[in-house]
Amino acid sequence: MSKVYTDKNSFLNENSALNTGLPYTDDISVLGEELTVGGTVFKNRLACQAMEGCDGTADGRPDGLTRRRYGRFAKGGAGTIWFEATAVMKEGRANPRQLYINENSLDSFKRQVEEIKKTGMRENGFEPVVIMQATHSGRYSRPDGTPKPLIAYNNPIFEKESPIPESAVVTDEYLDRVGEALIGGARLAEKAGFDGVDIKCCHRYLNSELLSAYTRKGRYGGSLENRTRLLRESIKGAKEICSDKFIVSSRLNVYDGFPYPYGFGVAPDGGTEFAPSEPAWLIGELYKAGVRILNITMGNPYFNPHVNRPFAAGPYTAPEEPLKGVARVLNGTAELKKAVPDMKLICSAVTYLGTAAPNVTAAFIKNGGFDIAGFGRTAFAYPDFANDILKKGGMQASKICIACSKCTEIMRSGGTPGCVIRDSETYMPLYKKYCGGAVK
Ligand SMILES: Cc1cc2nc3c(=O)[nH]c(=O)nc-3n(C[C@H](O)[C@H](O)[C@H](O)COP(=O)(O)O)c2cc1C
């Protein structure tokens, strides 16, 4: 297992040695500052990122473990809770316990949002901003537990070992229906009391896969306008159907790490370096469409998780030092902020920074690199990270996520992910049940 940055000094030494170019500041007070976007006030610069628990009921309502997770997040003091991937079409569920918003399940989502808001007010004196992530899982659809891929195009990189028939490529008419369902999901999210919706476009789920659909024919493939059509039109539709105060956003993959013609945010020369021109264009178009805040991410959790969530131990040995992965996401986000400075941005992939995460993200925010620091796996391991940062001056080494990937192992084994190490009473038995092992 490589090193997790459990103390700031080790981070500083290693970081300068690696020359990752990450800034650092001792003054983290900016993380406690409010941010106003449209009419919405974000009480601080810390967010719990979208983290799926795969623990809904069979018909897609939040269940006991879901409510427990959001109770912990709400109590923890983050100004924003980016509510996990929530399906808007049954066949687009990523697993049989993925949340699924529809007219029948709406009452349960209402109760869930109310609980989050009440808990935040009671514990911290404010209601966090809660944004629902509306999704169609596309290639990764498993509505009944077995793969039922619905893909934007055949991709030899992903399909080398398990080919997918051409019949799984969805038609333009199907994509039109996905757009309608995403817009319907936005309307339901507002009815449920969420502050906003995220038209999910990341991690190579359907909308995100379209971004690199260079080889696809028809209205959703080929040109940049076509590849971004589903996202842009869903956003436009959601803005039309929802009230002005409702936030319409997206969690956007600006780079996925695969070469042209199978990756987004790369140059057409076959390289895999981040090339910001297409993502910057897209962010500019979304700004013109009225979007004022985006949640930026990179990578694919199935094929290159070291890009998506740099880890200390994972399914393979990462081909790069994890801090390089963190730097790619944070510096890439800052590059896009420079291109469209008026768009507010939330960053991703900070968990591997350990106790140095507040110092690094505060430095980025002060330098104008992004606006809110989004914490993913940390939210599972250390749900009160925000209160510790804001009220105790930093994160405690004994509480941080050790980036061991056991939460993902549970998820990949068909179970309900959570932190096996820091929330062991609840999740160690589940780890043993689904992954069969003792923790190494
Ligand atoms: C168990 C698990 C569930 C996740 N669920 C979602 C999700 O529902 N939606 C999403 O956009 N990202 C999801 N992610 C990705 C995280 O939000 C985040 O981008 C990633 O973990 C990197 O951030 P970190 O380094 O702070 O953990 C998930 C990650 C994990 C490990």
The ligand as a Tripos MOL2 file, in Angstrom:
@<TRIPOS>MOLECULE
LIG
   31    33     1     0     0
SMALL
NO_CHARGES

@<TRIPOS>ATOM
      1 C1        -18.6750    4.0690   -3.2600 C.3       1 LIG1
      2 C2        -18.6860    5.2250   -4.1940 C.ar      1 LIG1
      3 C3        -19.8870    5.7150   -4.6920 C.ar      1 LIG1
      4 C4        -19.8840    6.8100   -5.5820 C.ar      1 LIG1
      5 N1        -21.0820    7.2770   -6.0530 N.ar      1 LIG1
      6 C5        -21.1070    8.3270   -6.9330 C.ar      1 LIG1
      7 C6        -22.3380    8.8470   -7.4270 C.ar      1 LIG1
      8 O1        -23.4320    8.4160   -7.0700 O.2       1 LIG1
      9 N2        -22.2590    9.8610   -8.3300 N.ar      1 LIG1
     10 C7        -21.0750   10.4220   -8.7290 C.ar      1 LIG1
     11 O2        -21.0730   11.3560   -9.5400 O.2       1 LIG1
     12 N3        -19.9050    9.9660   -8.2330 N.ar      1 LIG1
     13 C8        -19.8870    8.9500   -7.3460 C.ar      1 LIG1
     14 N4        -18.6950    8.5210   -6.8270 N.ar      1 LIG1
     15 C9        -17.4460    9.2700   -7.1240 C.3       1 LIG1
     16 C10       -17.1620   10.2790   -6.0140 C.3       1 LIG1
     17 O3        -18.1950   11.2390   -5.9300 O.3       1 LIG1
     18 C11       -15.8280   11.0240   -6.2080 C.3       1 LIG1
     19 O4        -15.8170   11.6500   -7.4660 O.3       1 LIG1
     20 C12       -14.6050   10.1160   -6.1130 C.3       1 LIG1
     21 O5        -14.6840    9.2740   -4.9840 O.3       1 LIG1
     22 C13       -13.3170   10.9630   -6.0190 C.3       1 LIG1
     23 O6        -13.3840   11.8660   -4.9310 O.3       1 LIG1
     24 P1        -12.6420   11.5790   -3.5310 P.3       1 LIG1
     25 O7        -11.1640   11.4870   -3.8380 O.co2     1 LIG1
     26 O8        -12.9590   12.7470   -2.6580 O.co2     1 LIG1
     27 O9        -13.1670   10.2930   -3.0030 O.co2     1 LIG1
     28 C14       -18.6750    7.4250   -5.9530 C.ar      1 LIG1
     29 C15       -17.4660    6.9280   -5.4470 C.ar      1 LIG1
     30 C16       -17.4540    5.8450   -4.5860 C.ar      1 LIG1
     31 C17       -16.1300    5.3640   -4.0460 C.3       1 LIG1
@<TRIPOS>BOND
     1     1     2 1
     2     2     3 ar
     3     2    30 ar
     4     3     4 ar
     5     4     5 ar
     6     4    28 ar
     7     5     6 ar
     8     6     7 ar
     9     6    13 1
    10     7     8 2
    11     7     9 ar
    12     9    10 ar
    13    10    11 2
    14    10    12 ar
    15    12    13 ar
    16    13    14 ar
    17    14    15 1
    18    14    28 ar
    19    15    16 1
    20    16    17 1
    21    16    18 1
    22    18    19 1
    23    18    20 1
    24    20    21 1
    25    20    22 1
    26    22    23 1
    27    23    24 1
    28    24    25 2
    29    24    26 1
    30    24    27 1
    31    28    29 ar
    32    29    30 ar
    33    30    31 1
@<TRIPOS>SUBSTRUCTURE
     1 LIG1         1 GROUP 0 **** ****
